[in-house]
Amino acid sequence: MKILHVITLAELGGAQSVVINLAGKSIEQNHEVFVASSSHGEMWNVLHKDVHQIKLKNLHHAINVKDILVMNDLRNLYHEIKPDIIHLHSSKIGILGRLCFPKSKIIYTVHGFDSIRLRYRKFLPIEKALKNRCKAIVGVSQYDTSNLLKEGIKDNVYLVRNGVKDFAALDKEQDPENVLYKIKKDTGKKIILSISRLAPPKRFDLFCKVAEEFLESDYQFVWIGNKENVSEIPENVIMLGEIEDAHQYYQYADIALLLSDYEGLPISLIEALCYSKPIIASNVGGISELLEENGALVSNENLPEIVNSVSFILANQNIYEKFAQNSRQIFENKFTIGKMYEKYIHVYTQNDK
């Protein structure tokens, strides 16, 4: 098959990780794969070497008059490569793509329906109007799939949970130059790691408030994913910026912490499962589907609950080991790249004659 993935932004994030993983796996299975996205971003550096890269210079995150040019670019792209499957990722390209491409070839993955259902609800009528302008709509969690149905988006809706490579099996060699490795080796501190973009819904402010509660403890809080530097952070917080293959840092972490107002099914937490890490995360989106006696679901409105969860897990070795083992088992049972890929191939080939 010729498979075209289109995503709005090429910066690293959860949806981009799905594109990277699916594209690589499809190449391994002898499909021809094209990826189209905005011109600049780290995603371009980590795609499989055999992926055809198409940089859309007019495509940006914000809605603007250049989107007319983007739609023209998309139509020309379709006629040029004649893909068998067009896989759209993210809400903006989900709109533009469904207006430009033949609906019989379109798969549209909703990476976190709450971003439309709650945060940008003014765009919900557009989602509803275009619900039948594709072959399939995919939710990445049962939470999202159920909410799509509740909003009247019912036809050809599928559930395909995100998955990742077994990085823990690949990353067996420790890296003495890794900053977290050095912290563990030199100080013995427990490391609480959050891998996320620095955006308001990702609640870096709350992450810092949690860290402040442990200023007298031997804990190091680490944030990976910021493009810019942030001043006036607690002294037990370090920010490492955007890092390709940031999942490798889970080797040296003790807990994965993700405090968000909105989520789909976070890739960073699936990577934490892969590395056998207990999880503490906000009870939003599909996050509850990642936890089965392997951590704690918390409320962003309840700081003491978050703090107590960190303390409890790190202070009880037996509990910690149980949670760690359960995380790995959950990954193997539900969230491997193989399981995700097989389900997408099923969706791709539905109703094919």
Secondary structure, 3 states (H helix, E strand, C coil): CEEEEEECCCCCCHHHHHHHHHHHHHHHCCCEEEEEEECCCCHHHHCCCCCEEEEECCCCCCCCCCHHHHHHHHHHHHHHHCCCEEEEECHHHHHHHHHHCCHHHEEEEECCCHHHHHHCHHHHHHHHHCCCCCCEEEECCHHHHHHHHHCCCCCCEEECCCCECCHHHHCCCCCCCCHHHHHHHHHCCEEEEEECCCCHHHCHHHHHHHHHCCCCCCEEEEEECCCCCCCCCCCCEEECCCCCCHHHHHHHCCEEEECCCCCCCCHHHHHHHHCCCCEEEECCCCHHHHCCCCEEEECCCCHHHHHHHHHHHHHCHHHHHHHHHHHHHHHHHHCEHHHHHHHHHHHHHCCCC
